[in-house]
Amino acid sequence: MKIGYGRISTDKEAQKFDRQEDQLKDAGCERIYLERVSGTSKSKPELEKLIKELKSGDELVCVSIDRLGRSTQQVLSLVNTLDEMDVGLTSLKEGFQANTPQGKFFLTIVAAFSELEVEMCRSRVKDGLEAARRRGKKLGRPRKDMDTAIKMWQSKDYSINEICSAVGCTKQTLYNAIKREGATRD
């Protein structure tokens, strides 16, 4: 039996399963498992459920090998598991079956390139953040004016809700700042 697996990385509405689902149906998949989880995540519940239901002679079909995982190690580990179960693996985009020597070789190359792409993206982001810092850009969430919030709290003229509303923070953020600064209400 052909069983399809599709994965998208984000909860954003822009990403949908439609394209992958259509390709897997066209490939003759009788069942299709779909999930929203990052490729780098070690836990892929739907893929794990799919693997538990596979039987000897079945074939796992994916649209692209990077849907199975972003690291070469993750993908090769899955291929070894499938081999031990006597289950085939077909990638539609790359056009190969992993149960042949050529397919395993190609799979290793494709998985390595996929991992390289992720690492290069991380490196570019890191370099960009460092360049922004050197130029004096403030990164991350804007800091709340906790000094003002603490002074308001110390004055005893404002309620916690009023302080949080004025500064734009949560109660927990205010309490953490008070504790961190060792502020008291003399």
Summary of the structure (lengths in Angstrom):
residues: 186
radius of gyration: 25.2
end to end distance: 74.3
largest distance: 76.9
contacts: 509
relative contact order: 0.09
helix: 52%
strand: 12%
